[in-house]
Amino acid sequence: MGVGEDFKTFCDNLAISRRDVISSRCKAITQRLNKDYYGYDSEIYNSFYGGSFGRGTAINSTSDVDLLFELPSSVYHQYDNYSGNGQSALLQAVKNSIKQTYASSEVGADGQVVVVSFSDGIVFEVLPVFLNTSNSYTFPDSNDGGSWKTTNPKPEIKAIQDMDNSCNENLKRLCKMMRSWKIQWNVPIRGLLIDTLAYNFISSWGSRDKSYLYYDWLSRDFLFYLNQRDANQSYWLAPGSNQYVWRSGNFEYKAGQCYNLALEAIQQAKDNKTWSSKQTWRKIYGTDYPE
């Protein structure tokens, strides 16, 4: 196979294989919360995926699924009037609701979310939210005595989708490939920062509308882009929402190492050293890249 076919196989290998299981559990959690907070049985109303799953940039090794559930505003006022840490009390109430459906699973409240852990390794992080007039969401944070915070995931989801549509679906694939790189090299970089930097990069990359045949160059150029970021910059603005996305460590050095490996892999392919080129890409991306 050529480089285009190899990268297509790589991206196919990263696709989420347990989507039906995740969807079924999402519906069950949503139905339970709708029964308890709205009095009806809908499996789809008032909930949506957040995080990398919501943005469409998660990969098959992703175990955490972010699920946001919009509660009635009356519930906000109920817990906002608590004399102490109503946020913790709200999370406990949502936890107890979900446990009625998943009594045998581990369900706990953790800071800002209700965590539902399944025996197959999939973990749902359920974030109860309240819709604001600005279409952002308020959510509870039980840390440090309790407070309310704001998140705005839907504009981020839309921005990633719109850019992906405009660049031949190459943005989301780049985000997924770089998650594989993150795992392979143990890079201290959050998923939203990968997506943010990939969005910024691909918006001006000259071959953004090309096919898998250009993914060796895509890998090379994005790794170089990562390497050239200012190591003193502490945050970036998420696409769509302009929320702060904080760095969690130095990713530039390992990006530079892998940029050099990408140059090596490309040269090996030019020299018809196909096997060696594949092995070099596997050094960068791990075993999901085909042998």
Steps between C-alpha positions, in 0.01 A plus 500: 500500500606859444521775759142612432361151557713460814372821654141411411544164675652681796204736528256210462679322786446804722122503446288429809385138489261503798281785384179294533581412863578862581178618332291244691642611834458866412131436427453310826658777709302766314173311544561460875575869551204606286270283712625652823530864394240543225253217553531342154691209347695658215836337421625802303358826639718731710831317454793525259857381476779735597877471495682318221202270446275799437757666271544178304872478578504205743681179407435135576724497807296782655334367815339818635173623349384849598122532518327829583145495634297820514296530818198728558582849627291431811759242604772765480307731732435211738869421548624858468299579812682239708683642799808293422633330184176455310718394208609186685140427597393534135767257382394253767137527386595436136720209612212344693274537198743322268558222755135400462588389146857384555488360853775245431741749345730731692336843513660789685498878515841653433550876518299611197357178355326178583728215397343174379763227460415182310677165527617515137706813570263761355448792738222756465559841654154655532500878539169650620453843340258791483443696179588870517340778294828523304461130407801410714451268798544533875623190684577411863849480644499345847868574567608758759159538657305506174451747215334534160707507182432550130573289194413549134560177306248535215683781314818291528323198353361713216834669426681166473223359279494805271877497455496124441236547229713768333819293489387163364451351850873528568472693829334231708732234357801713592364541854456123529847422365654741748317332786673180394831689503419638845446148635803352325735772629322576830469866402356733769236667284122508549264385227339842464842658452582247227173592328560872545853493359397270215216740416736798498756315290274351235313825439807626312666175390536507124392139437210489745255384231715210375463124554670239719788509251614824669481371858875445523545871430207582727670312785837657429370855476277482807778351713722787387220745584472352851875514547503870410243608763622734771582283802416796725144532367269368770162496321327519163142589404271213406339531155141616512477577871829690555525333840848464644672168427794461736820312429578214737866456413767532233393333176739689273809285561336166418332658197846599379630147549212359298533768232849365437361146488237613249774643278676164525185304411429719197857461374487124552186484287672703227789253510253210458576377852133434559533272803740737675268794431205317657704413806600864543139613481419233760766654726304825477144369515511156657367166388176629349714609206517198265811284466 
